[in-house]
Amino acid sequence: MSTEVRTLARELIQKQGLAVYMLRSRELELAVVPELGARIISLRNIRTGREWMWHPEKSLKLFRNRLGDDFCCSTLAGTDECLPTIAACSWNGRTLPDHGEVWSAAWKVDESAWQAGALKTWLELPISPFEFERTIQVKGSKVRMSYLLTNLSRTEEKFLWALHPLLQLRPGDRLNLPPQTRALLKGDTWIDGVDAFVPQGGCAKTFARPLSRGFAEIANAKSGDRLIFDWDPAENNTLGLWLTRGGWNGHHHFAIEPTNGAPDALSEAAQHEQCGRLTALGSTRWSVTLQVAS
């Protein structure tokens, strides 16, 4: 891990009692804090030294949040999970918080899986009747994230899920998408140059759906660095893209968000049948693979 992340890990363990789980191969290093929403705080290409996970300003600060906190008041670092909504909304008599219920919760760790080399974390959602599980495995240059969502209710339930990685950008970074995905973006030419597709002081989000291929890549011709997202569009048929160049709380970052629907509020997505659904006591699985390359 970077010196900053290693130092932070020691401080979290010593001062806050938070465990930082680190996975490593010859190609990459990954750090996760299960008690902070199972947040991925670091993903580093060992060969080039590039850190892909973003955090505010110059120092990485991690702290606990409570259910219902505004997401903009969170640590914001790296990758979290959004479930069962991304935008705050009311659904089925439930008040669902900003970016969902799981990013602010402490996830439990399956220690037997950890001893076998996989980081399996899970929780029961505090408001919605779901149990959510994610297993991370690192092999070579790839990080595979496998998910299991179970409906604990005896009635059908709808949900939105999105991977929510806040990524650092560097000059020369470009977003590569399949031609079929670009065709779905309806003239959003700002997609072409990741580092310049909205003006300074602005921010933007767009969606592409339904996907025929689950693929997106950030590539830098100068350094050779690449970060590749790969998933099955039959499992998650939507891609969300977000960029802020100071327009959202003064921050500068980019997000590639595989998701199962749109827009960001479950109440709206469900109205148009653009979300997931689970039968009573049913479950569903999906996966996303990240790859660092150079």
SULZISUL-V524557 format. One record per backbone hydrogen bond with DSSP energy under -0.5 kcal/mol. NH is the residue of the N-H (numbers start at 1). CO is the residue of the C=O. Records with the same first field share a line. If there is no record, write none. Layout:
NH=CO + CO
This chain:
6=2
7=3
8=4
9=5
10=6
11=7
12=8
13=9
14=10
15=11
16=11 + 12
17=12
18=12
21=19 + 32
22=20
23=30
25=28
29=44
30=23
31=42
32=21
33=39
34=32
36=33
37=34 + 105
38=33 + 34
39=33 + 36
40=79
41=31 + 39
42=31
44=29
45=50
46=27 + 44
47=27
49=45
52=43 + 50
54=166
56=75
61=59
69=66
73=70
74=71
78=54
79=40
80=164
82=162
83=81
84=160
86=264
87=264
89=96
91=94
94=91
96=89 + 94
99=86
100=97
101=83
102=83
105=102
107=34 + 105
108=122
110=120
111=109
114=110
115=111
116=112
117=114
118=113
119=136
120=118
121=119 + 134
122=108
123=132
125=130
130=128
131=150
132=123
133=148
134=121
135=146
136=119
137=144
139=142
142=139
143=290
144=137 + 142
145=143 + 288
146=135 + 144
147=286
148=133
149=284
150=131
151=282
152=129 + 150
153=129
157=278
159=276
160=84
162=82
163=258
164=80
165=256
166=78 + 164
167=165 + 254
168=52
173=170
174=219
175=192
176=174 + 217
177=175
178=215
181=178
182=178
183=179
184=180 + 181
185=182
186=183
188=185
189=187
191=188
192=189
194=192
195=173
196=193
197=193
201=245
202=199
204=243
206=241
208=239
210=237
211=237
214=231
215=213
216=229
217=176
218=227
219=174 + 217
220=225
221=172 + 219
224=220
226=293
227=218
228=291
229=216
230=289
231=214
232=287
233=231
235=232
236=232
238=259
239=208
240=257
241=206
242=255
243=204
244=253
245=202
246=251
247=202
248=251
249=247
250=246
251=248
253=244
254=167
255=242
257=240 + 255
258=256
259=238
260=161
262=274
266=87 + 264
268=265
269=265
270=266
271=267
272=268
273=270
274=269
276=159
278=157
281=153
282=279
284=149
286=147
288=145
289=230
290=143
291=228
292=141
293=226
